Amino acid sequence: MGKYIKFFLAGIGFGIVLVKSEAVSWYRIFEMFKFQSFHMYGIIGTAVITGILLLVIAKLLKVKTTEGKAINVPLKAKGVFRYIVGGAIFGLGWALCGACPGPMYILVGTGVYSMFIVIAAALLGTFIYGVLKDKLPH
């Protein structure tokens, strides 16, 4: 358990950064979905670019996972329909509750306890997907 403390501390730091940058603010998310502000697009774009760069650097330096395995990003099956439908469902949930999965927990930490309802609904949706996964087009 002790080896995971660095990830716990990184998560706390990440939460503080998201709160201070207003990335968990419902008003900022509302502005983004109405295309009124670049703020959230800038944060998301920076995160994507940072993720790509860190993944390339990790591969070049041959960084290992916590289990000691090489970092490997599996290829995804090609397709458009499932990504459009999944993205639309994710975006609709994000727009309705004002938070994507990571910030839900951060908002609970800031005292927005109504997010427990959203987390419960997200877990229920994940469970329903798991039950129906084999019946859905992939």
C-alpha positions as CSV (number, residue, x, y, z in Angstrom):
1,M,0.0,0.0,0.0
2,G,2.9,2.3,0.7
3,K,4.0,2.4,-2.9
4,Y,0.7,4.0,-3.9
5,I,1.1,7.0,-1.6
6,K,2.8,9.0,-4.4
7,F,-0.2,8.5,-6.6
8,F,-2.6,9.5,-3.8
9,L,-0.5,12.7,-3.3
10,A,-0.4,13.3,-7.1
11,G,-4.2,13.0,-7.1
12,I,-4.6,15.5,-4.3
13,G,-2.3,17.9,-6.2
14,F,-4.2,17.4,-9.4
15,G,-7.4,18.1,-7.6
16,I,-6.0,21.4,-6.2
17,V,-4.9,22.4,-9.7
18,L,-8.3,21.6,-11.2
19,V,-10.1,23.6,-8.5
20,K,-7.7,26.6,-8.8
21,S,-7.9,26.6,-12.6
22,E,-11.7,26.5,-12.3
23,A,-11.9,23.4,-14.4
24,V,-14.5,21.9,-12.0
25,S,-16.6,25.1,-12.1
26,W,-20.1,24.5,-13.5
27,Y,-20.1,28.0,-14.9
28,R,-16.9,27.3,-16.9
29,I,-18.3,24.0,-18.2
30,F,-21.5,25.8,-19.2
31,E,-19.5,28.4,-21.0
32,M,-17.6,25.7,-22.9
33,F,-20.8,23.9,-24.0
34,K,-22.2,27.2,-25.3
35,F,-18.8,28.0,-27.0
36,Q,-18.6,31.3,-25.1
37,S,-15.1,30.8,-23.7
38,F,-11.8,29.2,-24.7
39,H,-10.8,28.5,-21.0
40,M,-11.9,24.8,-20.8
41,Y,-10.8,24.0,-24.4
42,G,-7.4,25.4,-23.5
43,I,-7.2,23.2,-20.4
44,I,-8.4,20.1,-22.2
45,G,-6.0,20.7,-25.2
46,T,-3.1,21.3,-22.8
47,A,-3.9,18.0,-21.0
48,V,-4.0,16.1,-24.3
49,I,-0.7,17.5,-25.5
50,T,0.9,16.9,-22.1
51,G,-0.4,13.3,-22.1
52,I,1.0,12.6,-25.5
53,L,4.4,14.1,-24.7
54,L,4.7,12.3,-21.3
55,L,3.7,9.0,-23.0
56,V,6.4,9.5,-25.7
57,I,9.0,10.4,-23.1
58,A,8.0,7.4,-20.9
59,K,8.5,5.1,-23.9
60,L,11.8,6.6,-24.8
61,L,13.1,6.2,-21.2
62,K,11.5,2.7,-21.0
63,V,9.5,3.6,-17.8
64,K,7.8,0.7,-16.2
65,T,4.3,0.4,-14.7
66,T,3.9,-0.3,-11.0
67,E,3.8,-4.0,-11.8
68,G,7.2,-3.7,-13.6
69,K,5.8,-4.1,-17.1
70,A,6.6,-2.0,-20.1
71,I,4.1,0.8,-20.9
72,N,1.9,-0.4,-23.8
73,V,-1.1,1.4,-25.2
74,P,-3.2,-1.1,-27.0
75,L,-4.6,-0.3,-30.4
76,K,-8.3,0.5,-30.6
77,A,-10.7,-1.1,-33.1
78,K,-11.6,1.3,-35.9
79,G,-15.1,2.6,-36.0
80,V,-17.0,5.8,-35.9
81,F,-20.5,5.1,-34.8
82,R,-19.7,3.8,-31.3
83,Y,-17.4,6.7,-30.6
84,I,-20.0,9.2,-31.7
85,V,-22.7,7.5,-29.6
86,G,-20.4,7.1,-26.6
87,G,-19.2,10.6,-26.8
88,A,-22.7,12.0,-27.1
89,I,-23.8,10.1,-24.0
90,F,-20.7,11.2,-22.1
91,G,-21.1,14.8,-23.2
92,L,-24.8,14.8,-22.3
93,G,-24.0,13.5,-18.8
94,W,-21.3,16.0,-18.5
95,A,-23.6,18.8,-19.5
96,L,-26.4,17.7,-17.3
97,C,-24.5,17.2,-14.1
98,G,-21.7,19.8,-14.7
99,A,-18.8,17.4,-14.1
100,C,-17.0,14.6,-15.9
101,P,-15.9,11.6,-13.8
102,G,-12.6,13.0,-12.3
103,P,-14.0,16.3,-11.1
104,M,-17.0,14.5,-9.5
105,Y,-14.8,13.3,-6.7
106,I,-13.0,16.7,-6.5
107,L,-16.4,18.4,-6.1
108,V,-17.3,16.1,-3.2
109,G,-13.9,17.1,-1.6
110,T,-14.9,20.8,-2.0
111,G,-18.2,20.2,-0.1
112,V,-20.6,19.7,-3.0
113,Y,-22.1,16.6,-1.5
114,S,-24.9,16.4,-4.1
115,M,-22.2,14.9,-6.3
116,F,-22.7,11.6,-4.4
117,I,-25.9,11.3,-6.4
118,V,-24.1,11.9,-9.7
119,I,-21.4,9.4,-8.7
120,A,-24.0,6.8,-7.8
121,A,-25.7,7.4,-11.2
122,A,-22.3,7.0,-13.0
123,L,-21.7,3.8,-11.2
124,L,-25.1,2.5,-12.1
125,G,-24.6,3.5,-15.7
126,T,-21.2,1.6,-15.7
127,F,-22.9,-1.4,-14.2
128,I,-25.7,-1.4,-16.8
129,Y,-23.0,-1.0,-19.6
130,G,-21.2,-4.1,-18.2
131,V,-24.5,-6.1,-18.2
132,L,-25.4,-5.0,-21.8
133,K,-21.8,-4.9,-23.2
134,D,-22.1,-8.2,-25.1
135,K,-25.4,-7.1,-26.7
136,L,-24.1,-3.7,-27.9
137,P,-22.5,-3.2,-31.3
138,H,-18.7,-2.8,-30.9
